[in-house]
Amino acid sequence: MKKIVEEVGGEGLDKLLGERITLFCVNYIYTGKLIGVNQTCVLLTDASIVYETGGFQDTHWKDAQPLPHDWYVQISAVESFGVIR
């Protein structure tokens, strides 16, 4: 697992380390600060499941429920990702 220790180059998820990202997955949408990436999963802190997005131009999710701990998401379930808010 890569963790934020020093500046990381590259593209994709590696480039977004340290950013608050949104993962559109097969069944759910997750959002949180990306603090770890490896071959099989990513690690989010301050993570939430987004049940209702609202407008993408809005500054907050319409319904995002915080998860109780840091959260791992399988990369194989991710359809797309990026910085939205």
N, C-alpha and C positions, 0 to 999 in steps of 0.2 A: 504494500500500500504506500502510495506517495502521500506525504503530509506537507503542510505549509511550513517550511523551514527557511527556504530561500526562494528567489525568483525562479519560476519554472517556465521554460520555453515550450514551443510546440503549438499544436492546434487542438481543436475539439475540447473534450472535458479537461484535459491538462491545462489548457489556456485559461479556463474559467475558475481554476482553483482560487479560493478566497472571495469569489463573487457570490451574491445571492442569485440562485438560478431556479428555473422551473423545468421539471422533467415531465413531458407528456408520455405516459406509459400505456401499456396495453389496457389496463383496467382503471388506473387512477392517475391523477395529476399530483405531483409532489413539488414542494418548493422549500428552499432553505439555503443556508450558506454551504457551499461545496468545500469540504475540508479534507477529503481523501478520494483517491482514484486508484484502482488496480485493474487487473484484467477482467474481473468478473463483476465488480460492484463499485458503487460510489458511496461516500459517507456524507450525509447532510447533518449540520447542527442547526438548532433553532428551526426545525423542520415542521411542516404542516402538510396535511392532505387537503387539496382544494376540491370541494364538492360542487361549488358554483363559481365560475370565474367573474361574471359580470362583464362589463365592457373592457377590452384590453387597454383602452386609453385611460381607464380609471386608475387611481393611485393605490387602491386596496382591492383585495379579492372580495367578492360578495359573500362567500362562505368558505373560509379556510379554518380547519380545526387543527390546533397545535398537537404535535405528538409529544409524548412525555419524556423522550430521551433523544440522543443522536439516532439517526435512522439510516440504515443501509438499503439501497435500491439496486436490484440486479440490472446490469447493463443490457442483458438480453431482452428485458421487458421495455426498454426505453425506445420510443418511436422518434422523438425529437426533443431538443433541449435548447435553452438559451436564457438570456437575461430579459425579463419582462418588467419587473418592478424593482 
